[in-house]
Structure formats: structure tokens, C-alpha cells
Amino acid sequence: MAKKTGLAEGYIHGFTKDEQDRLYQQARVHEEVIFPQIDFGSAKSIIEVGSGVGAQTKILLERFPHLNIQCVDASKTQVARARQELENEMKSGRVKIDAGDALHLKYKDNAFDGAFICWLLEHVQNPVEILEEVKRVLKSGGVIYCNEVFNATFYVHPYSPATLKYWFEFNDQQWSLKGDPFVGGKLANYLMEAGFQNVSTKVLTHQYDNRMPKKRAAFIDYWTGLLLSGAKGLIDVGRVTPAIVKEMTRELQTLKDDPNSVIFYSWILARAEVY
Ligand SMILES: C[S@@+](CC[C@H](N)C(=O)[O-])C[C@H]1O[C@@H](n2cnc3c(N)ncnc32)[C@H](O)[C@@H]1O
């Protein structure tokens, strides 16, 4: 019998060079909201699960210069790019990068002081089992941070029907691939089910309106790229037409130029401990 996999049945964003570059941009877009909430000050070694191209790893290394990081990601393509980007940090011994499924980590029990997971659990089909596996490799007293999407929270003004239709199909496609675009809302339950303790969550938000027009425009650009990262796949399976993609792109451009527009998105950062 084939070994059980933690991977969903498809990956909505794909693995192109443009998509890899988008992940680096994305990490910086969220950095100022996410990282003030992260404290690995007393950890020496952490595991980053679903580390992708190493975009969050770079930020972790900058913000916690004492940390050693073990990265693991299921995609050999992403791992190859991460190894290229983090070559110096690998040479200096601060980072190790392995290809592997989060459901079957090859590390010993009680190996790490902490774990960092970012935008991973939306792409897996058995999040609780993956969290149990991560817990296994954490020492007693270890801390885990999980930063995950909660796609029910997206809002734009003025009303943008093509964007909302596309967003529904984007999320529904991920759901049908056995991922979960709403996983953030369930994170606390999942961490508790996996046996973590002292579980806490924060709702983090990007909320842009007339108070910060430049940030609003930059965020709309980022958001347009995020939505378009799924366009080819959604067109290929017949969920959206090229006309919808074009109309969505036009709507988002209009939003960017509209002096009264609003864009809002929230997600969940959870923290928990192992005892
Ligand atoms: C959206 S990317 C996020 C990457 C990185 N954490 C970041 O924020 O830039 C999700 C990553 O999860 C990886 N992934 C999906 N399922 C996985 C699994 N079961 N085990 C390990 N990695 C997995 C994918 O290969 C992809 O690189």
C-alpha cells in the first residue's frame, strides 16, 4: 500500500519562477504584521515546516540571528530555489533544507526548541496529523507558531463582482483539492486536538482605506498577483473564463485608482506550547 501523504491533491499556486518570486514579495508584504508577534528569543533550534523557497526563513534569520533552522518542504522545486537563495546560510551551518512530507518528518523525537509554519495548512489534507508529527519533534517546553489563511474575511469596496466570483472559485478549487482556505478559523481546535497546550490565537489584518493610499495601492498590487497565481489552473479546469480574469484585473485596477476604495483581509496566527 502507498504511504499516506500529507499533500493535498494539487497546489493552486504552481511552482513557476514568477510564483517563487511572488512568495518572496508576499513574505515582505506581511512581515511587519506577523513578525512583531513572533518570539523565538529563547529557542536555539527550530524547524520550519512547509518552508517553500525560504522566504520566511530569510526573515527568521534576520530577526533571530542566534537561531539554527531546519527547513522542510515537500516540493523539490521549491527546495532547490531555497538552497540557492540560502547558500551562504547553509555553508555557515545556520540552515539545513530537506525535501520531505510534513506528515513523515525524518527527525528524532524532541529534536527542536520551536516550530514555525506559515501558509502551509491550507494546502494539506490532514492538518491535525501534521501538527501531531511536528509536536513529536519538539522538546518539552517547545513553542509552535502557525500562521494561516482565513479566506472568508476578504472584503473590497466598491463592490467588485468578478473579483468575488473569482475568489469563490479560487477557494472552492482549493477545497475540492482537499486543501482548506478557511483553516485559520479552526487552528486553535486543531492544535488542541494534536495535543498542544496554552493555545492562543491572534487575528491579524491588512485594512487599507483613505488613511493610507500608497499602502492601499501596494497591497492591491500584491493581492492582484496572489489572485492571478491561480488563474491558469482555474481556467484549465473550467472554473473561470479568461474574460472573468480580465474583468477581475480591471476591477482591481479601478480599486487602486479609486480615492475611496477599501481592501480588507484577516488571517490567524496561533501560538501553542508542548509539555
Ligand atoms: C504557500 S507555500 C508557503 C511557503 C512558505 N512557508 C512561505 O510562507 O513562503 C506552501 C508550501 O507548502 C508546501 N507543502 C504542501 N504540502 C506539504 C506537505 N505535506 N509537507 C511539506 N510541505 C508541503 C508546498 O510545497 C509549498 O512550498
The ligand as an SDF file (V2000), in Angstrom:
LIG
                    3D

 27 29  0  0  0  0  0  0  0  0999 V2000
    2.1930   28.8360    0.0580 C   0  0  0  0  0  0  0  0  0  0  0  0
    3.6820   27.9440    0.2210 S   0  0  0  0  0  0  0  0  0  0  0  0
    4.3510   28.7220    1.6470 C   0  0  0  0  0  0  0  0  0  0  0  0
    5.8310   28.6110    1.7330 C   0  0  0  0  0  0  0  0  0  0  0  0
    6.4680   29.3960    2.8830 C   0  0  0  0  0  0  0  0  0  0  0  0
    6.0170   28.9290    4.1590 N   0  0  0  0  0  0  0  0  0  0  0  0
    6.1900   30.8610    2.7360 C   0  0  0  0  0  0  0  0  0  0  0  0
    5.4070   31.4190    3.5180 O   0  0  0  0  0  0  0  0  0  0  0  0
    6.7600   31.4690    1.8010 O   0  0  0  0  0  0  0  0  0  0  0  0
    3.1740   26.3430    0.8160 C   0  0  0  0  0  0  0  0  0  0  0  0
    4.2780   25.3090    0.7980 C   0  0  0  0  0  0  0  0  0  0  0  0
    3.8230   24.1240    1.4610 O   0  0  0  0  0  0  0  0  0  0  0  0
    4.4440   23.0240    0.8270 C   0  0  0  0  0  0  0  0  0  0  0  0
    3.7010   21.8130    1.1940 N   0  0  0  0  0  0  0  0  0  0  0  0
    2.4330   21.4800    0.8730 C   0  0  0  0  0  0  0  0  0  0  0  0
    2.1000   20.3050    1.4450 N   0  0  0  0  0  0  0  0  0  0  0  0
    3.1890   19.8870    2.1480 C   0  0  0  0  0  0  0  0  0  0  0  0
    3.4680   18.7510    2.9460 C   0  0  0  0  0  0  0  0  0  0  0  0
    2.5580   17.7910    3.1620 N   0  0  0  0  0  0  0  0  0  0  0  0
    4.6880   18.6540    3.5120 N   0  0  0  0  0  0  0  0  0  0  0  0
    5.6350   19.6170    3.3310 C   0  0  0  0  0  0  0  0  0  0  0  0
    5.4160   20.7170    2.5820 N   0  0  0  0  0  0  0  0  0  0  0  0
    4.2100   20.8450    1.9950 C   0  0  0  0  0  0  0  0  0  0  0  0
    4.4070   23.3770   -0.6430 C   0  0  0  0  0  0  0  0  0  0  0  0
    5.3630   22.6360   -1.3790 O   0  0  0  0  0  0  0  0  0  0  0  0
    4.7120   24.8740   -0.5990 C   0  0  0  0  0  0  0  0  0  0  0  0
    6.0760   25.1290   -0.7490 O   0  0  0  0  0  0  0  0  0  0  0  0
  1  2  1  0
  2  3  1  0
  2 10  1  0
  3  4  1  0
  4  5  1  0
  5  6  1  0
  5  7  1  0
  7  8  2  0
  7  9  1  0
 10 11  1  0
 11 12  1  0
 11 26  1  0
 12 13  1  0
 13 14  1  0
 13 24  1  0
 14 15  1  0
 14 23  1  0
 15 16  2  0
 16 17  1  0
 17 18  1  0
 17 23  2  0
 18 19  1  0
 18 20  2  0
 20 21  1  0
 21 22  2  0
 22 23  1  0
 24 25  1  0
 24 26  1  0
 26 27  1  0
M  CHG  2   2   1   9  -1
M  END
$$$$
